[in-house]
Amino acid sequence: MTYAYFGPEGTFTHQALLGTLTDQPALPFASVPQALNAVREGLAEAALVPIENSVEGGVSATLDNLSGDRPLQITQEVLLPVAFVLAVRPGTELNQVRRVLTHPHAAAQTRDWTDRHLPQADVVAGGSTAAAAKEVARPDSEFDAAICADVAANLYGLEALVSGIADNPDAVTRFVVVRRPGPVPAVTGADKTTVVVYMHTDRPGSLLELLEQFASRGVNLCRIESRPTKTVLGSYCFSIDAEGHIGEARMAEALMGLKRSSQRVDFLGSYPRADQQPPQVGRGFAEEDFRAAKEWITSLLG
Ligand SMILES: O=C(O)C(=O)Cc1ccccc1
């Protein structure tokens, strides 16, 4: 299996890939859309990209690119605890750091630390944390430091001047494996389903109606965020992760309800949860309950 990933070498995405999915060479891409397009165009069978982290929330570049007219399918998720270092060219001291380069999510997750310890510095958002390290390693770089993984600092010949600079030491990033649409992975009993829902906007209560589709089938949501549809100002869709698998009756019925009540639903996949945590299935929502209810209707019809 050839993987594309959000690179270059040394990104957190690369670490997540090597740690859990493959030890074979993989194809780095400088942006999330490029990694996803590599799968669409058949350069790679799968891509690994960040989708969410516990501090900053959703990764817009991923959420926005996954829905739309060139669909891809999520088949797996990977969780990675992230730790940041301030990486400099050897010999640079903290009081010499004026310009810092990093990925926007890394900047957001170290903001308290940089405000406190580098009040004189500008933190500039760039491509990825590893691309930032690579840039800082150039002797004539206009940047003095990168915020990246210690792996990236070592890889590009930088010195980790300060380690453990995350504002929240327990931060975790979630990555997804994305493939061209195909068979949905089997039900494991501890799965997640991701959809993007475009509601009818011409009536009050459409968001409530969306939520009711899940609530009335006992399906718990683990992420919901609105994203602009990029058509006109004020037009939004909802990107949703829900607990369960499209192969389970409660989820299938919730998705059918969404399909009936909304303008459009993009199914982005059902896949095993990385934490293997099974959902709490309330009374009346188990597979057996749906089967028994269906049999009852069939028997009434005679
Ligand atoms: O830039 C990287 O290294 C990435 O893989 C994206 C990212 C950035 C910050 C935290 C987790 C992932």
Ligand as a Chemical Component Dictionary entry (heavy atoms), coordinates in Angstrom:
data_LIG
# 
_chem_comp.id                   LIG 
_chem_comp.type                 NON-POLYMER 
_chem_comp.pdbx_formal_charge   0 
_chem_comp.three_letter_code    LIG 
# 
loop_
_chem_comp_atom.comp_id 
_chem_comp_atom.atom_id 
_chem_comp_atom.alt_atom_id 
_chem_comp_atom.type_symbol 
_chem_comp_atom.charge 
_chem_comp_atom.model_Cartn_x 
_chem_comp_atom.model_Cartn_y 
_chem_comp_atom.model_Cartn_z 
_chem_comp_atom.pdbx_ordinal 
LIG O1 O1 O 0 2.549  20.220 10.737 1  
LIG C1 C1 C 0 2.537  19.027 11.140 2  
LIG O2 O2 O 0 3.508  18.459 11.642 3  
LIG C2 C2 C 0 1.280  18.264 11.044 4  
LIG O3 O3 O 0 1.298  17.069 10.836 5  
LIG C3 C3 C 0 0.006  19.014 11.331 6  
LIG C4 C4 C 0 -0.101 19.191 12.809 7  
LIG C5 C5 C 0 0.261  20.386 13.397 8  
LIG C6 C6 C 0 0.162  20.527 14.772 9  
LIG C7 C7 C 0 -0.281 19.481 15.548 10 
LIG C8 C8 C 0 -0.619 18.285 14.960 11 
LIG C9 C9 C 0 -0.543 18.138 13.581 12 
# 
loop_
_chem_comp_bond.comp_id 
_chem_comp_bond.atom_id_1 
_chem_comp_bond.atom_id_2 
_chem_comp_bond.value_order 
_chem_comp_bond.pdbx_ordinal 
LIG O1 C1 DOUB 1  
LIG C1 O2 SING 2  
LIG C1 C2 SING 3  
LIG C2 O3 DOUB 4  
LIG C2 C3 SING 5  
LIG C3 C4 SING 6  
LIG C4 C5 SING 7  
LIG C4 C9 DOUB 8  
LIG C5 C6 DOUB 9  
LIG C6 C7 SING 10 
LIG C7 C8 DOUB 11 
LIG C8 C9 SING 12 
# 
